[in-house]
Amino acid sequence: MFVTAARFVDLFAMAFVFGATVWFFFVQSPLLLARMGRDSFVPLQMRLTAALFQALAVALLVMTAATVAHGRRADLATLGAGVALAGGLINRFLIVPRALRAGGQSRRDIAGKDHEGSTAGFASEGAGAKTKVLHRLVVLFVLVMLAGAVTHGFALIEGTP
């Protein structure tokens, strides 16, 4: 019974990490940017980003703990969970706080540029030149986190040791 409950919690946490990330970066952000323009979008996105990465850190910790609790210790599912956790925590505690500070400082650089650039350009460069490297690092570690979570999920569902 305990193993079944831990496995359910594990799968639920992994699904939350995957779903919230895909929604945030590939659905919500492009739509809001297109509808609101950069001037209005960036302050909202900064607050949403902080909330997202706090929630992801908790979900990743729960996922990893549940993986260990239901007996997965030295297998592909655990490795994937560890990679996802590392990517998420690096973003949460190292990169995102710096990116948000840089984004706050660059908000005046984007004033009046609502219709300049594209969604892909924003994804790559963030709010301006000051945030480009940090924005790309956030995206890199989101991809690391997703790769770990997807690997974890497939291994968990397949039962691969």
ROVOVEX-146227 format. One record per atom (N, C-alpha, C): residue number from 1; residue in one letter; atom name; x, y, z. Coordinates in Angstrom, 3 decimals, decimal comma. Layout:
<rs>
(NUM 'A' 'CA' (X Y Z))
...
</rs>
This chain:
<rs>
(1 'M' 'N' (0,819 -1,195 0,000))
(1 'M' 'CA' (0,000 0,000 0,000))
(1 'M' 'C' (0,868 1,265 0,000))
(2 'F' 'N' (1,895 1,285 0,878))
(2 'F' 'CA' (2,782 2,444 0,951))
(2 'F' 'C' (3,515 2,658 -0,366))
(3 'V' 'N' (3,994 1,581 -0,969))
(3 'V' 'CA' (4,717 1,675 -2,235))
(3 'V' 'C' (3,799 2,233 -3,326))
(4 'T' 'N' (2,567 1,793 -3,346))
(4 'T' 'CA' (1,599 2,278 -4,329))
(4 'T' 'C' (1,325 3,765 -4,133))
(5 'A' 'N' (1,151 4,175 -2,889))
(5 'A' 'CA' (0,911 5,601 -2,603))
(5 'A' 'C' (2,121 6,451 -2,982))
(6 'A' 'N' (3,311 5,973 -2,648))
(6 'A' 'CA' (4,529 6,719 -2,986))
(6 'A' 'C' (4,701 6,815 -4,497))
(7 'R' 'N' (4,385 5,755 -5,201))
(7 'R' 'CA' (4,476 5,763 -6,671))
(7 'R' 'C' (3,465 6,754 -7,266))
(8 'F' 'N' (2,252 6,792 -6,714))
(8 'F' 'CA' (1,247 7,758 -7,168))
(8 'F' 'C' (1,730 9,183 -6,940))
(9 'V' 'N' (2,253 9,469 -5,764))
(9 'V' 'CA' (2,775 10,802 -5,453))
(9 'V' 'C' (3,909 11,152 -6,411))
(10 'D' 'N' (4,768 10,202 -6,674))
(10 'D' 'CA' (5,884 10,382 -7,602))
(10 'D' 'C' (5,371 10,763 -8,994))
(11 'L' 'N' (4,443 9,981 -9,501))
(11 'L' 'CA' (3,884 10,253 -10,837))
(11 'L' 'C' (3,151 11,596 -10,882))
(12 'F' 'N' (2,404 11,903 -9,830))
(12 'F' 'CA' (1,680 13,171 -9,778))
(12 'F' 'C' (2,650 14,352 -9,773))
(13 'A' 'N' (3,701 14,265 -8,968))
(13 'A' 'CA' (4,686 15,352 -8,895))
(13 'A' 'C' (5,397 15,519 -10,236))
(14 'M' 'N' (5,756 14,388 -10,870))
(14 'M' 'CA' (6,409 14,460 -12,173))
(14 'M' 'C' (5,483 15,080 -13,216))
(15 'A' 'N' (4,220 14,697 -13,193))
(15 'A' 'CA' (3,252 15,267 -14,137))
(15 'A' 'C' (3,074 16,770 -13,898))
(16 'F' 'N' (3,062 17,181 -12,636))
(16 'F' 'CA' (2,960 18,603 -12,320))
(16 'F' 'C' (4,170 19,364 -12,867))
(17 'V' 'N' (5,363 18,836 -12,629))
(17 'V' 'CA' (6,590 19,496 -13,111))
(17 'V' 'C' (6,536 19,645 -14,623))
(18 'F' 'N' (6,220 18,569 -15,308))
(18 'F' 'CA' (6,171 18,602 -16,775))
(18 'F' 'C' (5,061 19,538 -17,263))
(19 'G' 'N' (3,859 19,355 -16,744))
(19 'G' 'CA' (2,717 20,144 -17,205))
(19 'G' 'C' (2,854 21,635 -16,909))
(20 'A' 'N' (3,271 21,966 -15,695))
(20 'A' 'CA' (3,422 23,381 -15,335))
(20 'A' 'C' (4,490 24,050 -16,177))
(21 'T' 'N' (5,574 23,336 -16,443))
(21 'T' 'CA' (6,663 23,906 -17,239))
(21 'T' 'C' (6,232 24,122 -18,684))
(22 'V' 'N' (5,618 23,118 -19,268))
(22 'V' 'CA' (5,148 23,255 -20,654))
(22 'V' 'C' (4,120 24,370 -20,758))
(23 'W' 'N' (3,171 24,410 -19,840))
(23 'W' 'CA' (2,160 25,469 -19,862))
(23 'W' 'C' (2,808 26,841 -19,746))
(24 'F' 'N' (3,685 26,998 -18,775))
(24 'F' 'CA' (4,289 28,300 -18,489))
(24 'F' 'C' (5,100 28,817 -19,674))
(25 'F' 'N' (5,979 27,976 -20,215))
(25 'F' 'CA' (6,913 28,452 -21,240))
(25 'F' 'C' (6,380 28,375 -22,658))
(26 'F' 'N' (5,502 27,424 -22,950))
(26 'F' 'CA' (5,094 27,220 -24,330))
(26 'F' 'C' (3,659 27,630 -24,639))
(27 'V' 'N' (2,843 27,851 -23,621))
(27 'V' 'CA' (1,455 28,257 -23,858))
(27 'V' 'C' (1,207 29,656 -23,292))
(28 'Q' 'N' (1,317 29,784 -21,987))
(28 'Q' 'CA' (0,970 31,036 -21,317))
(28 'Q' 'C' (1,865 32,202 -21,719))
(29 'S' 'N' (3,172 32,009 -21,702))
(29 'S' 'CA' (4,087 33,120 -21,981))
(29 'S' 'C' (3,919 33,706 -23,381))
(30 'P' 'N' (3,925 32,877 -24,435))
(30 'P' 'CA' (3,741 33,467 -25,766))
(30 'P' 'C' (2,396 34,185 -25,928))
(31 'L' 'N' (1,338 33,603 -25,364))
(31 'L' 'CA' (0,023 34,245 -25,486))
(31 'L' 'C' (-0,029 35,582 -24,750))
(32 'L' 'N' (0,467 35,598 -23,517))
(32 'L' 'CA' (0,448 36,845 -22,757))
(32 'L' 'C' (1,336 37,906 -23,394))
(33 'L' 'N' (2,507 37,508 -23,866))
(33 'L' 'CA' (3,407 38,470 -24,505))
(33 'L' 'C' (2,750 39,082 -25,737))
(34 'A' 'N' (2,115 38,252 -26,545))
(34 'A' 'CA' (1,463 38,754 -27,754))
(34 'A' 'C' (0,287 39,666 -27,432))
(35 'R' 'N' (-0,466 39,353 -26,388))
(35 'R' 'CA' (-1,660 40,140 -26,058))
(35 'R' 'C' (-1,361 41,385 -25,238))
(36 'M' 'N' (-0,381 41,292 -24,344))
(36 'M' 'CA' (-0,129 42,384 -23,400))
(36 'M' 'C' (0,959 43,344 -23,864))
(37 'G' 'N' (1,875 42,893 -24,677))
(37 'G' 'CA' (3,036 43,694 -25,022))
(37 'G' 'C' (4,078 43,597 -23,915))
(38 'R' 'N' (5,322 43,890 -24,260))
(38 'R' 'CA' (6,421 43,715 -23,310))
(38 'R' 'C' (6,285 44,567 -22,058))
(39 'D' 'N' (5,858 45,824 -22,223))
(39 'D' 'CA' (5,774 46,733 -21,065))
(39 'D' 'C' (4,923 46,157 -19,944))
(40 'S' 'N' (3,798 45,569 -20,285))
(40 'S' 'CA' (2,893 45,003 -19,283))
(40 'S' 'C' (3,262 43,571 -18,929))
(41 'F' 'N' (3,785 42,830 -19,907))
(41 'F' 'CA' (4,069 41,412 -19,714))
(41 'F' 'C' (5,230 41,155 -18,767))
(42 'V' 'N' (6,323 41,888 -18,919))
(42 'V' 'CA' (7,546 41,585 -18,168))
(42 'V' 'C' (7,331 41,653 -16,652))
(43 'P' 'N' (6,707 42,693 -16,098))
(43 'P' 'CA' (6,510 42,697 -14,632))
(43 'P' 'C' (5,654 41,524 -14,153))
(44 'L' 'N' (4,607 41,191 -14,889))
(44 'L' 'CA' (3,762 40,055 -14,529))
(44 'L' 'C' (4,545 38,751 -14,639))
(45 'Q' 'N' (5,273 38,598 -15,723))
(45 'Q' 'CA' (6,051 37,369 -15,943))
(45 'Q' 'C' (7,106 37,180 -14,862))
(46 'M' 'N' (7,678 38,262 -14,392))
(46 'M' 'CA' (8,691 38,152 -13,333))
(46 'M' 'C' (8,064 37,602 -12,047))
(47 'R' 'N' (6,889 38,083 -11,701))
(47 'R' 'CA' (6,207 37,567 -10,499))
(47 'R' 'C' (5,789 36,111 -10,695))
(48 'L' 'N' (5,291 35,780 -11,870))
(48 'L' 'CA' (4,886 34,410 -12,160))
(48 'L' 'C' (6,089 33,459 -12,181))
(49 'T' 'N' (7,215 33,941 -12,665))
(49 'T' 'CA' (8,430 33,123 -12,708))
(49 'T' 'C' (8,879 32,751 -11,303))
(50 'A' 'N' (8,872 33,710 -10,396))
(50 'A' 'CA' (9,260 33,431 -9,012))
(50 'A' 'C' (8,337 32,374 -8,407))
(51 'A' 'N' (7,040 32,511 -8,633))
(51 'A' 'CA' (6,077 31,542 -8,093))
(51 'A' 'C' (6,260 30,166 -8,739))
(52 'L' 'N' (6,483 30,139 -10,045))
(52 'L' 'CA' (6,667 28,868 -10,745))
(52 'L' 'C' (7,858 28,103 -10,190))
(53 'F' 'N' (8,985 28,759 -10,052))
(53 'F' 'CA' (10,181 28,041 -9,629))
(53 'F' 'C' (10,131 27,635 -8,159))
(54 'Q' 'N' (9,377 28,350 -7,353))
(54 'Q' 'CA' (9,156 27,899 -5,978))
(54 'Q' 'C' (8,326 26,610 -5,988))
(55 'A' 'N' (7,268 26,612 -6,773))
(55 'A' 'CA' (6,409 25,419 -6,859))
(55 'A' 'C' (7,155 24,239 -7,472))
(56 'L' 'N' (7,961 24,499 -8,505))
(56 'L' 'CA' (8,719 23,417 -9,128))
(56 'L' 'C' (9,735 22,814 -8,160))
(57 'A' 'N' (10,394 23,642 -7,369))
(57 'A' 'CA' (11,371 23,132 -6,404))
(57 'A' 'C' (10,699 22,186 -5,418))
(58 'V' 'N' (9,538 22,569 -4,925))
(58 'V' 'CA' (8,809 21,700 -3,991))
(58 'V' 'C' (8,396 20,407 -4,683))
(59 'A' 'N' (7,832 20,507 -5,873))
(59 'A' 'CA' (7,382 19,313 -6,596))
(59 'A' 'C' (8,550 18,386 -6,928))
(60 'L' 'N' (9,689 18,943 -7,287))
(60 'L' 'CA' (10,857 18,127 -7,600))
(60 'L' 'C' (11,396 17,415 -6,354))
(61 'L' 'N' (11,374 18,103 -5,234))
(61 'L' 'CA' (11,784 17,465 -3,974))
(61 'L' 'C' (10,829 16,336 -3,608))
(62 'V' 'N' (9,536 16,572 -3,765))
(62 'V' 'CA' (8,530 15,538 -3,483))
(62 'V' 'C' (8,717 14,354 -4,425))
(63 'M' 'N' (8,929 14,640 -5,699))
(63 'M' 'CA' (9,119 13,581 -6,689))
(63 'M' 'C' (10,325 12,711 -6,335))
(64 'T' 'N' (11,419 13,348 -6,020))
(64 'T' 'CA' (12,638 12,603 -5,701))
(64 'T' 'C' (12,482 11,803 -4,405))
(65 'A' 'N' (11,885 12,410 -3,399))
(65 'A' 'CA' (11,659 11,702 -2,134))
(65 'A' 'C' (10,726 10,512 -2,340))
(66 'A' 'N' (9,682 10,693 -3,140))
(66 'A' 'CA' (8,749 9,596 -3,406))
(66 'A' 'C' (9,434 8,472 -4,186))
(67 'T' 'N' (10,329 8,823 -5,088))
(67 'T' 'CA' (11,075 7,814 -5,842))
(67 'T' 'C' (11,881 6,935 -4,893))
(68 'V' 'N' (12,565 7,573 -3,961))
(68 'V' 'CA' (13,351 6,818 -2,983))
(68 'V' 'C' (12,422 6,023 -2,061))
(69 'A' 'N' (11,292 6,609 -1,692))
(69 'A' 'CA' (10,363 5,947 -0,763))
(69 'A' 'C' (9,760 4,681 -1,344))
(70 'H' 'N' (9,532 4,650 -2,652))
(70 'H' 'CA' (8,947 3,429 -3,207))
(70 'H' 'C' (10,007 2,481 -3,750))
(71 'G' 'N' (11,236 2,668 -3,267))
(71 'G' 'CA' (12,265 1,666 -3,490))
(71 'G' 'C' (13,141 1,848 -4,704))
(72 'R' 'N' (13,033 2,968 -5,393))
(72 'R' 'CA' (13,860 3,194 -6,572))
(72 'R' 'C' (15,111 3,938 -6,112))
(73 'R' 'N' (16,243 3,258 -6,091))
(73 'R' 'CA' (17,442 3,912 -5,570))
(73 'R' 'C' (18,541 4,055 -6,610))
(74 'A' 'N' (18,844 3,044 -7,345))
(74 'A' 'CA' (19,970 3,094 -8,280))
(74 'A' 'C' (19,511 2,661 -9,667))
(75 'D' 'N' (18,593 3,400 -10,223))
(75 'D' 'CA' (18,094 3,052 -11,542))
(75 'D' 'C' (17,868 4,305 -12,370))
(76 'L' 'N' (17,379 4,110 -13,583))
(76 'L' 'CA' (17,168 5,227 -14,508))
(76 'L' 'C' (16,127 6,211 -13,979))
(77 'A' 'N' (15,098 5,723 -13,318))
(77 'A' 'CA' (14,066 6,611 -12,765))
(77 'A' 'C' (14,669 7,535 -11,710))
(78 'T' 'N' (15,517 6,993 -10,866))
(78 'T' 'CA' (16,146 7,804 -9,820))
(78 'T' 'C' (17,145 8,777 -10,425))
(79 'L' 'N' (17,901 8,330 -11,397))
(79 'L' 'CA' (18,850 9,210 -12,075))
(79 'L' 'C' (18,116 10,381 -12,732))
(80 'G' 'N' (17,021 10,079 -13,427))
(80 'G' 'CA' (16,222 11,137 -14,055))
(80 'G' 'C' (15,678 12,113 -13,034))
(81 'A' 'N' (15,189 11,590 -11,906))
(81 'A' 'CA' (14,678 12,462 -10,843))
(81 'A' 'C' (15,785 13,346 -10,296))
(82 'G' 'N' (16,975 12,783 -10,131))
(82 'G' 'CA' (18,106 13,570 -9,633))
(82 'G' 'C' (18,523 14,665 -10,586))
(83 'V' 'N' (18,542 14,363 -11,875))
(83 'V' 'CA' (18,881 15,369 -12,890))
(83 'V' 'C' (17,831 16,476 -12,899))
(84 'A' 'N' (16,567 16,094 -12,862))
(84 'A' 'CA' (15,482 17,080 -12,835))
(84 'A' 'C' (15,584 17,958 -11,592))
(85 'L' 'N' (15,823 17,329 -10,452))
(85 'L' 'CA' (15,960 18,082 -9,198))
(85 'L' 'C' (17,131 19,051 -9,272))
(86 'A' 'N' (18,259 18,594 -9,769))
(86 'A' 'CA' (19,433 19,470 -9,875))
(86 'A' 'C' (19,149 20,659 -10,789))
(87 'G' 'N' (18,576 20,398 -11,958))
(87 'G' 'CA' (18,250 21,493 -12,886))
(87 'G' 'C' (17,282 22,481 -12,278))
(88 'G' 'N' (16,260 21,973 -11,597))
(88 'G' 'CA' (15,268 22,847 -10,983))
(88 'G' 'C' (15,831 23,669 -9,834))
(89 'L' 'N' (16,640 23,038 -8,991))
(89 'L' 'CA' (17,196 23,762 -7,845))
(89 'L' 'C' (18,266 24,768 -8,256))
(90 'I' 'N' (19,052 24,437 -9,279))
(90 'I' 'CA' (20,030 25,411 -9,793))
(90 'I' 'C' (19,296 26,643 -10,293))
(91 'N' 'N' (18,221 26,428 -11,022))
(91 'N' 'CA' (17,424 27,570 -11,483))
(91 'N' 'C' (16,825 28,329 -10,305))
(92 'R' 'N' (16,191 27,605 -9,408))
(92 'R' 'CA' (15,460 28,236 -8,296))
(92 'R' 'C' (16,360 29,087 -7,411))
(93 'F' 'N' (17,545 28,577 -7,083))
(93 'F' 'CA' (18,366 29,257 -6,091))
(93 'F' 'C' (19,541 30,043 -6,664))
(94 'L' 'N' (19,990 29,731 -7,871))
(94 'L' 'CA' (21,155 30,427 -8,415))
(94 'L' 'C' (20,832 31,358 -9,577))
(95 'I' 'N' (20,124 30,846 -10,566))
(95 'I' 'CA' (19,975 31,596 -11,806))
(95 'I' 'C' (18,761 32,512 -11,803))
(96 'V' 'N' (17,590 31,990 -11,442))
(96 'V' 'CA' (16,363 32,794 -11,503))
(96 'V' 'C' (16,444 34,052 -10,631))
(97 'P' 'N' (16,941 33,985 -9,396))
(97 'P' 'CA' (17,024 35,237 -8,620))
(97 'P' 'C' (17,882 36,304 -9,306))
(98 'R' 'N' (18,991 35,892 -9,893))
(98 'R' 'CA' (19,851 36,846 -10,612))
(98 'R' 'C' (19,155 37,372 -11,864))
(99 'A' 'N' (18,481 36,470 -12,571))
(99 'A' 'CA' (17,771 36,873 -13,791))
(99 'A' 'C' (16,650 37,865 -13,465))
(100 'L' 'N' (15,946 37,629 -12,366))
(100 'L' 'CA' (14,874 38,551 -11,978))
(100 'L' 'C' (15,431 39,921 -11,587))
(101 'R' 'N' (16,558 39,940 -10,884))
(101 'R' 'CA' (17,187 41,238 -10,549))
(101 'R' 'C' (17,600 41,971 -11,824))
(102 'A' 'N' (18,232 41,250 -12,740))
(102 'A' 'CA' (18,657 41,863 -14,003))
(102 'A' 'C' (17,449 42,320 -14,820))
(103 'G' 'N' (16,396 41,507 -14,815))
(103 'G' 'CA' (15,179 41,887 -15,539))
(103 'G' 'C' (14,546 43,131 -14,961))
(104 'G' 'N' (14,537 43,249 -13,634))
(104 'G' 'CA' (13,998 44,443 -12,989))
(104 'G' 'C' (14,784 45,686 -13,365))
(105 'Q' 'N' (16,099 45,542 -13,459))
(105 'Q' 'CA' (16,942 46,678 -13,826))
(105 'Q' 'C' (16,807 47,052 -15,297))
(106 'S' 'N' (16,436 46,089 -16,137))
(106 'S' 'CA' (16,359 46,373 -17,574))
(106 'S' 'C' (14,960 46,765 -18,030))
(107 'R' 'N' (14,015 46,869 -17,115))
(107 'R' 'CA' (12,638 47,198 -17,522))
(107 'R' 'C' (12,556 48,530 -18,242))
(108 'R' 'N' (13,369 49,486 -17,839))
(108 'R' 'CA' (13,302 50,788 -18,532))
(108 'R' 'C' (13,851 50,678 -19,960))
(109 'D' 'N' (14,697 49,663 -20,234))
(109 'D' 'CA' (15,220 49,460 -21,586))
(109 'D' 'C' (14,138 49,019 -22,556))
(110 'I' 'N' (13,088 48,388 -22,046))
(110 'I' 'CA' (12,047 47,878 -22,940))
(110 'I' 'C' (10,851 48,818 -23,038))
(111 'A' 'N' (10,860 49,897 -22,277))
(111 'A' 'CA' (9,740 50,842 -22,301))
(111 'A' 'C' (9,500 51,338 -23,727))
(112 'G' 'N' (8,268 51,217 -24,174))
(112 'G' 'CA' (7,890 51,690 -25,498))
(112 'G' 'C' (8,261 50,743 -26,628))
(113 'K' 'N' (8,713 49,551 -26,324))
(113 'K' 'CA' (9,123 48,590 -27,355))
(113 'K' 'C' (8,173 47,405 -27,405))
(114 'D' 'N' (6,907 47,651 -27,159))
(114 'D' 'CA' (5,919 46,579 -27,110))
(114 'D' 'C' (5,900 45,713 -28,355))
(115 'H' 'N' (6,050 46,312 -29,503))
(115 'H' 'CA' (5,869 45,571 -30,747))
(115 'H' 'C' (7,187 45,234 -31,429))
(116 'E' 'N' (8,307 45,471 -30,753))
(116 'E' 'CA' (9,597 45,104 -31,317))
(116 'E' 'C' (9,941 43,680 -30,918))
(117 'G' 'N' (10,527 42,959 -31,836))
(117 'G' 'CA' (10,971 41,601 -31,520))
(117 'G' 'C' (9,848 40,596 -31,590))
(118 'S' 'N' (10,223 39,353 -31,350))
(118 'S' 'CA' (9,277 38,252 -31,444))
(118 'S' 'C' (9,248 37,486 -30,130))
(119 'T' 'N' (8,320 36,554 -30,051))
(119 'T' 'CA' (8,257 35,686 -28,878))
(119 'T' 'C' (9,530 34,863 -28,770))
(120 'A' 'N' (10,017 34,353 -29,906))
(120 'A' 'CA' (11,266 33,580 -29,896))
(120 'A' 'C' (12,427 34,454 -29,453))
(121 'G' 'N' (12,438 35,703 -29,895))
(121 'G' 'CA' (13,489 36,628 -29,473))
(121 'G' 'C' (13,440 36,881 -27,981))
(122 'F' 'N' (12,238 37,018 -27,451))
(122 'F' 'CA' (12,109 37,207 -26,001))
(122 'F' 'C' (12,570 35,968 -25,253))
(123 'A' 'N' (12,231 34,802 -25,765))
(123 'A' 'CA' (12,653 33,551 -25,114))
(123 'A' 'C' (14,168 33,441 -25,080))
(124 'S' 'N' (14,823 33,931 -26,110))
(124 'S' 'CA' (16,272 33,843 -26,193))
(124 'S' 'C' (16,982 34,950 -25,424))
(125 'E' 'N' (16,430 36,163 -25,460))
(125 'E' 'CA' (17,149 37,311 -24,919))
(125 'E' 'C' (16,561 37,906 -23,665))
(126 'G' 'N' (15,329 37,554 -23,319))
(126 'G' 'CA' (14,714 38,141 -22,137))
(126 'G' 'C' (14,300 39,579 -22,399))
(127 'A' 'N' (14,397 40,395 -21,369))
(127 'A' 'CA' (13,922 41,773 -21,457))
(127 'A' 'C' (14,915 42,708 -22,128))
(128 'G' 'N' (16,132 42,293 -22,352))
(128 'G' 'CA' (17,109 43,160 -22,989))
(128 'G' 'C' (18,503 42,576 -22,922))
(129 'A' 'N' (19,455 43,360 -23,373))
(129 'A' 'CA' (20,840 42,903 -23,450))
(129 'A' 'C' (21,392 42,490 -22,085))
(130 'K' 'N' (20,965 43,153 -21,026))
(130 'K' 'CA' (21,467 42,842 -19,684))
(130 'K' 'C' (21,014 41,473 -19,195))
(131 'T' 'N' (19,936 40,967 -19,746))
(131 'T' 'CA' (19,376 39,693 -19,267))
(131 'T' 'C' (19,635 38,519 -20,198))
(132 'K' 'N' (20,261 38,760 -21,335))
(132 'K' 'CA' (20,402 37,722 -22,366))
(132 'K' 'C' (21,050 36,437 -21,830))
(133 'V' 'N' (22,215 36,533 -21,211))
(133 'V' 'CA' (22,918 35,337 -20,739))
(133 'V' 'C' (22,122 34,631 -19,644))
(134 'L' 'N' (21,594 35,397 -18,699))
(134 'L' 'CA' (20,824 34,785 -17,618))
(134 'L' 'C' (19,550 34,125 -18,143))
(135 'H' 'N' (18,892 34,764 -19,092))
(135 'H' 'CA' (17,675 34,198 -19,662))
(135 'H' 'C' (17,980 32,878 -20,362))
(136 'R' 'N' (19,094 32,836 -21,070))
(136 'R' 'CA' (19,483 31,603 -21,757))
(136 'R' 'C' (19,868 30,513 -20,763))
(137 'L' 'N' (20,471 30,894 -19,649))
(137 'L' 'CA' (20,789 29,906 -18,616))
(137 'L' 'C' (19,527 29,334 -17,975))
(138 'V' 'N' (18,537 30,193 -17,746))
(138 'V' 'CA' (17,260 29,707 -17,213))
(138 'V' 'C' (16,682 28,671 -18,166))
(139 'V' 'N' (16,655 28,993 -19,454))
(139 'V' 'CA' (16,109 28,071 -20,455))
(139 'V' 'C' (16,924 26,778 -20,493))
(140 'L' 'N' (18,250 26,881 -20,439))
(140 'L' 'CA' (19,097 25,686 -20,446))
(140 'L' 'C' (18,757 24,764 -19,277))
(141 'F' 'N' (18,647 25,324 -18,071))
(141 'F' 'CA' (18,376 24,475 -16,913))
(141 'F' 'C' (16,925 24,016 -16,854))
(142 'V' 'N' (16,020 24,731 -17,490))
(142 'V' 'CA' (14,655 24,223 -17,645))
(142 'V' 'C' (14,687 22,985 -18,545))
(143 'L' 'N' (15,477 23,043 -19,612))
(143 'L' 'CA' (15,588 21,885 -20,501))
(143 'L' 'C' (16,250 20,705 -19,795))
(144 'V' 'N' (17,255 20,968 -18,964))
(144 'V' 'CA' (17,875 19,900 -18,164))
(144 'V' 'C' (16,830 19,287 -17,235))
(145 'M' 'N' (16,064 20,149 -16,568))
(145 'M' 'CA' (15,026 19,680 -15,652))
(145 'M' 'C' (13,993 18,838 -16,399))
(146 'L' 'N' (13,540 19,314 -17,550))
(146 'L' 'CA' (12,550 18,560 -18,324))
(146 'L' 'C' (13,116 17,238 -18,830))
(147 'A' 'N' (14,354 17,233 -19,281))
(147 'A' 'CA' (14,964 15,983 -19,744))
(147 'A' 'C' (15,011 14,967 -18,604))
(148 'G' 'N' (15,385 15,421 -17,425))
(148 'G' 'CA' (15,403 14,524 -16,270))
(148 'G' 'C' (14,016 14,035 -15,904))
(149 'A' 'N' (13,047 14,934 -15,918))
(149 'A' 'CA' (11,674 14,566 -15,555))
(149 'A' 'C' (11,066 13,596 -16,568))
(150 'V' 'N' (11,305 13,827 -17,845))
(150 'V' 'CA' (10,775 12,935 -18,881))
(150 'V' 'C' (11,445 11,562 -18,789))
(151 'T' 'N' (12,759 11,552 -18,614))
(151 'T' 'CA' (13,473 10,286 -18,436))
(151 'T' 'C' (12,936 9,551 -17,219))
(152 'H' 'N' (12,774 10,273 -16,137))
(152 'H' 'CA' (12,230 9,700 -14,910))
(152 'H' 'C' (10,845 9,105 -15,159))
(153 'G' 'N' (9,990 9,878 -15,794))
(153 'G' 'CA' (8,630 9,418 -16,058))
(153 'G' 'C' (8,577 8,176 -16,909))
(154 'F' 'N' (9,337 8,158 -18,010))
(154 'F' 'CA' (9,352 6,975 -18,878))
(154 'F' 'C' (9,876 5,757 -18,133))
(155 'A' 'N' (10,966 5,943 -17,395))
(155 'A' 'CA' (11,541 4,808 -16,657))
(155 'A' 'C' (10,573 4,317 -15,586))
(156 'L' 'N' (9,898 5,237 -14,937))
(156 'L' 'CA' (8,952 4,872 -13,887))
(156 'L' 'C' (7,753 4,120 -14,454))
(157 'I' 'N' (7,230 4,603 -15,553))
(157 'I' 'CA' (6,067 3,971 -16,183))
(157 'I' 'C' (6,448 2,623 -16,779))
(158 'E' 'N' (7,607 2,568 -17,413))
(158 'E' 'CA' (8,068 1,314 -18,023))
(158 'E' 'C' (8,552 0,318 -16,993))
(159 'G' 'N' (8,906 0,802 -15,799))
(159 'G' 'CA' (9,436 -0,093 -14,775))
(159 'G' 'C' (10,873 -0,485 -15,035))
(160 'T' 'N' (11,584 0,332 -15,827))
(160 'T' 'CA' (12,967 0,056 -16,180))
(160 'T' 'C' (13,871 0,181 -14,961))
(161 'P' 'N' (14,695 -0,820 -14,717))
(161 'P' 'CA' (15,629 -0,730 -13,580))
(161 'P' 'C' (16,815 0,153 -13,911))
</rs>
